[in-house]
Amino acid sequence: MGPYFSDSFNNDAQILREEFENDAGALTNWFQNGDIVLVDRGYRDVIPLLDRLGIDHRMPAHLLPGQSQLSTEDANSSRIVTKSRWIVEARNGHLRSGFKFLAHSLNIQNAKKLNSYYLIAGAILNRYHPIILMQDATVELAREMIVRSNTYAERC
């Protein structure tokens, strides 16, 4: 994998697409039955590929042309995806704030070692940084949120 350089043509979705095209077997081996890939709107262009590969995914909904707001169901499902994705963004923030080197653009000489830098930084965070926990966040609570949002949507 990588290194990749980002611009308007080589964004996160394109990088993921290229990795799946290069070695879909190796990447799909990471997933187990029932896994769900949570993506943000930046990955919208790769959704058809994930569908084709049979990878279950969730992405926050977006307004369609002419819509002034999301439906209750779309708003609630988007909220659940966003609540689930915050942990990813929080840990990315820890990488950038704890390792200033990773917070800025890197010189080209460092590109070959970028993966190693992230592995080392991740290992240090995993060992010395407190685990991020959401108090009372359980699978049961998530299911209850879904049931409650669906019940509310049916009443409207």
C-alpha positions in Angstrom: 0.0 0.0 0.0 0.9 3.6 -0.6 2.4 6.0 -0.2 -0.3 8.1 -1.8 -0.4 11.8 -2.5 -3.7 13.6 -2.4 -5.1 16.1 -4.8 -8.4 16.7 -6.4 -8.0 13.5 -8.5 -6.4 11.2 -6.0 -8.7 11.5 -3.0 -9.6 8.9 -0.3 -12.2 7.2 -2.4 -9.8 6.9 -5.4 -7.0 5.5 -3.1 -9.4 2.9 -1.7 -10.6 2.0 -5.2 -7.0 1.5 -6.4 -6.2 -0.7 -3.4 -9.2 -2.9 -4.0 -8.4 -3.1 -7.7 -4.8 -4.1 -6.9 -5.5 -6.7 -4.4 -9.2 -7.1 -3.5 -8.6 -10.5 -2.0 -6.1 -9.3 0.6 -8.3 -6.3 1.6 -11.6 -8.3 1.8 -9.8 -10.8 4.1 -9.7 -8.1 6.8 -13.5 -8.2 7.0 -15.6 -10.8 8.9 -19.2 -11.7 8.4 -21.4 -8.9 9.8 -18.7 -6.2 9.6 -19.9 -2.8 8.5 -17.6 -0.2 7.0 -18.4 3.3 8.2 -17.4 6.0 5.7 -17.8 9.7 5.4 -19.2 11.6 2.4 -15.7 11.7 0.9 -16.1 8.0 0.0 -19.3 8.4 -2.0 -17.6 7.6 -5.3 -16.5 4.2 -4.1 -19.9 3.1 -2.7 -20.7 1.2 -6.0 -17.4 -0.8 -5.7 -18.2 -1.7 -2.0 -21.7 -2.8 -3.1 -20.2 -4.9 -6.0 -17.7 -6.6 -3.5 -20.6 -7.3 -1.1 -19.1 -5.1 1.6 -21.8 -3.7 4.0 -21.3 0.0 4.5 -22.9 3.0 6.1 -22.5 6.6 5.1 -24.4 9.7 6.3 -27.2 10.7 4.0 -27.1 13.8 1.9 -29.8 16.1 0.5 -31.0 15.3 -3.0 -31.7 18.1 -5.4 -34.8 19.9 -4.4 -34.8 18.5 -0.8 -34.7 21.1 2.0 -34.2 18.5 4.7 -33.6 14.8 5.2 -36.4 12.4 6.0 -36.7 11.4 9.6 -35.3 7.9 8.8 -32.3 9.3 6.8 -31.6 11.9 9.5 -31.7 9.2 12.3 -29.5 6.8 10.3 -27.0 9.6 9.6 -26.9 10.5 13.2 -26.1 6.9 14.2 -23.3 6.7 11.6 -21.9 10.0 12.8 -22.0 8.9 16.4 -20.2 5.7 15.4 -17.5 7.5 13.4 -16.5 10.0 16.0 -14.0 7.5 17.5 -12.1 7.4 14.3 -11.9 11.2 14.1 -10.9 11.3 17.8 -8.0 8.9 17.4 -6.8 10.7 14.2 -6.8 13.9 16.3 -4.7 12.1 18.9 -2.2 11.1 16.2 -1.9 14.6 14.9 -1.8 16.4 18.3 0.6 13.8 19.9 2.9 13.5 17.0 3.3 17.0 15.4 5.4 15.4 12.7 2.2 13.7 11.4 0.1 16.9 11.6 1.8 18.7 8.7 2.8 18.1 5.2 5.8 15.8 4.9 8.9 16.1 2.8 9.1 13.6 0.0 12.1 12.0 1.6 9.8 10.8 4.4 7.1 9.3 2.2 8.7 5.8 2.0 8.7 5.5 5.8 5.2 7.1 6.4 3.6 3.7 7.0 6.2 2.9 9.6 5.8 6.3 11.3 2.0 5.7 11.7 2.6 2.1 13.0 5.0 3.4 15.6 2.7 6.3 16.6 -0.3 3.9 16.8 1.7 1.5 19.0 2.7 4.3 21.3 -0.9 5.6 21.5 -2.2 2.1 22.1 0.3 1.5 24.9 0.3 4.8 26.7 -2.8 6.7 25.8 -6.0 6.0 27.7 -8.6 3.9 25.9 -11.4 6.0 24.6 -14.7 4.9 26.1 -18.2 6.3 25.8 -19.9 5.7 29.1 -23.1 3.6 28.7 -22.4 3.0 24.9 -23.6 -0.5 24.3 -25.0 -2.5 21.4 -28.3 -2.5 23.3 -28.4 1.3 23.4 -27.7 1.5 19.7 -30.5 -1.0 18.9 -32.8 1.0 21.2 -31.9 4.2 19.3 -32.8 2.6 16.0 -36.1 1.2 17.3 -37.0 4.5 18.9 -36.2 6.5 15.7 -38.2 4.0 13.6 -41.1 4.2 16.0 -41.1 8.0 15.9 -40.9 7.9 12.1 -44.0 5.7 11.9 -46.0 8.1 14.1 -45.2 11.0 11.8 
